[in-house]
Amino acid sequence: MKFKSLIFCLSLVLISCSSEDDSFNSMLEGRSYMMTAFTIETPVDVNNDGIYSFNLIEEDTFGCQNMNRLSFMNGTSSAPIEYGPILRITENNTQDMGCYVIDYFAALEYTVDVDMMTVNVAGFIGEISGNMIIFRPNNSQLDSLGEILLQDGSVETYDGNYVLEFTLIQ
């Protein structure tokens, strides 16, 4: 009888340990987020409406940035950004934006730091805040956006920072 009690107690300890380890990632498990802002430090007018914006999603004429989803399931996640923007200047000296597919669609491991309320997806650290996850990748984590047409008509290659905001959709 003592042996069965010992086995039962050990089972409870093992179950509680494994569920504690899993609880860090379980706060995101089964959730999906849509990119709602791709903010840069220099405003652009991609849709050529005369209004410059820091948010590329507001300027995206193709809708490719709205296709970026962040999903957590089976202990893995999708990449924080799967469709990257590329800015270029047209022959008419206007701003244009295309979309390219980033070459990793594999399921990525992720970890959640509950104390810091952050998630780490393939080196991208995101802050978890309510129904949002906000990533602030450094320049080396994303390819160059390309050339931007400044409000004064000059052209420069963008080398500033990014903020990627994802909002919970389910």
Secondary structure, DSSP 8 states (H G I E B T S, - for coil): -HHHHHHHHHHHHHHHHHHHHHHHHHTTTT-EEEEEEEEEEEEE-TT-SS--EEEHHHH-SS--GGG-EEEEETTEE--S-SEEEEEEE-TTS-EEEEEEE-S--S-EEEEEETTTTEEEETTEEEEEETTEEEE---GGGS---BEEE-TTS-EEE----EEEEEEE--
